Amino acid sequence: MIRVGVLGATGYAGAELVRILAGHPGVELTAVYSRQYAGVPFTDIYPSLSGVTDLVCEELSIESACGKADVVFMALPHKLPMELVPVCIRKGVKVIDLSADFRLRDAQVYEAHYQQHTAPDLLAKAVYGLSEINTERIRTADLVANPGCYPTSVLLPLAPLLKANLIDVESIIVDSKSGVSGAGRSPSLTVHFCEVNESLKPYKVATHRHNPEMEEHAGAIAGRPVKITFAPHLVPVTRGMLSTIYTRPIVKIDEDDIQRCIEDFYGGRSFIRRLGRKRMPDMLHVRGSNYCDIGFTLDKSRGCLILASAIDNLIKGAAGQAVQNMNIMLGLDERTGLAMTPFPI
Ligand SMILES: NC(=O)c1ccc[n+]([C@@H]2O[C@H](COP(=O)([O-])OP(=O)(O)OC[C@H]3O[C@@H](n4cnc5c(N)ncnc54)[C@H](OP(=O)(O)O)[C@@H]3O)[C@@H](O)[C@H]2O)c1
């Protein structure tokens, strides 16, 4: 049985990884690591997982993780993984990194938005883990850079149209809404209950760090540079992400063409639910699952194609996609361990 370990297991993405991996039939979760909670049973931190895992958190150590796991998941804040990943690669341990450290190809772009990169030689080795788009490259990857939640929700609906060259790549406008768990577990004033409850606010408009990530990978899909104007919002829900994307068709198309384009692109991929023009996506309908729901409306009178997507930021936007990538890397059915049905309500 393939052994897996989770670094940063006590964070929101890490806990979701533990939930999924503890019930995964194709791997054994052998170790979970934490700084603050070393020696503490995982279920003392997340009692909902009682009866699911009896693992005790271990002191964060990359040597230990490489000894106990064949695949290591890093659910740590950026900067830390680029120090730890080289050790795993040297030891022949596969890595799925949920941070931004290996998502951008160019170290200079990374450094313009984050900080100095200490393992730039590994950037070319990393495969961007957008599961449905880079499947073939993920299969043989030793290092997968799991995408950010906003880029996942934006790139999945855009990809078929970019690939088919149906939309103007200079005039894409994205309005995204994220649940507060997207900011992680560490408390801060901006995610304090009283600051977010019963309210809605844009933040980091046109300056969010996910903006260059979505432009780089949209460009790779389109085969030419893509510009995306991006306005993220924090909404008073725990989990969920909704992106509304405004684009301009550059050829004469109708709704049937768009539906066919999305269908042809994603046909056979279980986690992309194509709602077509009949229904717009709803965060509630994907909550707790690895689905990405995609819908669209063609506003012919204004020459605008409006796409929308909904994901659970912690699952398709983080831990679920990471496990989907692991399944692809290990040659398993990509759905293994991910058959979670969203709550009806
Ligand atoms: N939340 C999301 O929706 C989401 C979506 C996509 C990607 N991600 C990415 O996933 C990663 C984890 O995000 P998260 O939201 O789960 O964050 P989080 O809730 O803040 O968890 C981060 C984890 O890392 C550990 N940690 C924090 N600082 C550390 C340090 N300096 N040294 C060692 N360990 C440290 C913390 O646990 P201990 O203190 O117990 O060690 C904690 O378990 C981030 O890179 C994030 O960008 C998150």
The ligand as an ORCA input file, in Angstrom:
! r2SCAN-3c Opt
* xyz 0 1
  N      -7.768     27.498      2.516
  C      -7.958     27.318      1.216
  O      -9.095     27.411      0.707
  C      -6.791     26.989      0.305
  C      -7.066     26.734     -1.047
  C      -6.004     26.438     -1.906
  C      -4.708     26.432     -1.441
  N      -4.464     26.704     -0.126
  C      -3.058     26.692      0.302
  O      -2.858     25.619      1.213
  C      -1.881     25.974      2.183
  C      -2.503     25.823      3.578
  O      -3.599     26.726      3.626
  P      -4.650     26.708      4.823
  O      -5.752     27.582      4.397
  O      -4.923     25.327      5.256
  O      -3.802     27.474      5.925
  P      -3.886     27.339      7.525
  O      -5.254     26.931      7.906
  O      -3.332     28.610      8.055
  O      -2.895     26.128      7.818
  C      -1.507     26.186      7.634
  C      -0.850     25.037      8.386
  O       0.573     25.181      8.331
  C       1.122     25.139      9.656
  N       2.048     26.277      9.726
  C       1.758     27.574      9.701
  N       2.877     28.332      9.737
  C       3.879     27.479      9.795
  C       5.270     27.662      9.871
  N       5.839     28.862      9.864
  N       6.028     26.560      9.962
  C       5.473     25.343      9.956
  N       4.150     25.122      9.871
  C       3.356     26.184      9.789
  C       0.000     25.305     10.640
  O      -0.063     24.322     11.641
  P       0.782     24.195     12.941
  O       0.878     25.579     13.502
  O      -0.003     23.236     13.750
  O       2.083     23.642     12.450
  C      -1.234     24.957      9.820
  O      -1.540     23.591     10.022
  C      -1.462     27.428      1.869
  O      -0.289     27.454      1.130
  C      -2.630     27.935      1.039
  O      -2.261     28.958      0.154
  C      -5.480     26.966      0.754
*
